[in-house]
Amino acid sequence: MSSDAREVHLESLRKAHLRLQELRVEKLHGLATKINSDFAYVLGAVLGDDYIYFHPNGGGHVRISVRDKDFAESFFEKLKS
């Protein structure tokens, strides 16, 4: 791959990464209008213990790593609501 082609490819990756970040922010802003105590609990747990991933085409997943089974069960119940 030539140096110019590599730079074009890297710039394309940078733009894709920025767009993904924008989509995440848009999704979080949309969710912010629906905040309740369960949502706040889930958001706080995720921000403290792992991450939320939003797929660019819709959907996504939440990952949290904890050792406390009671906390995990409580988190799951609040996430469902």
N, C-alpha and C positions, 0 to 999 in steps of 0.2 A: 504494500500500500504506500503510495507516495505521501510525502509530507502534507501536500495540499489536501489530498483526499482524507488523510487522518484528521486534519483540522476541521474539515467539513463534517466528518463523522462525530467528532467530539462536540462541536457546536450543536449538532442535532440532538445529541444525548443531553446536553445542558438544557436545551429548550424543552425537551420531553420531561426532564426532572422538574423544571420550574412549573410546567403545566400540571404535573401530578401534585405538586405542593399547592398550587392554586385550587385544584379540585378538592383537596383535603380541607383547606380553609373554607371553601364555599359550603362543603358538607357540614362542617362543624358550626358555621354560622346559621345554617338552616336548622340544625338541631338545637341551637341555643334558644330558639323561640319556644321550644317544647320542654324546657328544663323543669323538673320536679325533684323531690328529694331522692328518689331512686336513681334518676339520671345523674344527679350530682354525685351520688355515692359511687356509681359505676365509673364515671369520668375520673373522679379522684383516684380510684383504685387503679385504673388503667394508666393514668399519668404517673403514678407512683411505682407501679410494678411491671408494666410492659407496654403494649402498644395497640393501636387501632389501625387497620389498613383498609382503605376504601379503594375498590377496584375502579379504574377509570370508566368502565362501561356499566357501572352500577354494582351494588352489593359490596361486600367486604367481610372482614372478620376481626375478632377481638382475641388477643392472646394475653393471658395473665399467668404468671408463675408464682405460686405460693405453696407453703408447706402446711398451713393451717386448714384442715378440712372444713371446719365450721365457717371460716371466712370464705372459702371457695364456694360452699353451698349457698351462703348468703349472697355472695356476688352473683351467682348464677340465677337465683330467684329474682334479684333486683334487675338483672340484665333482661330476663324474660318479660318483666313488666314494662 
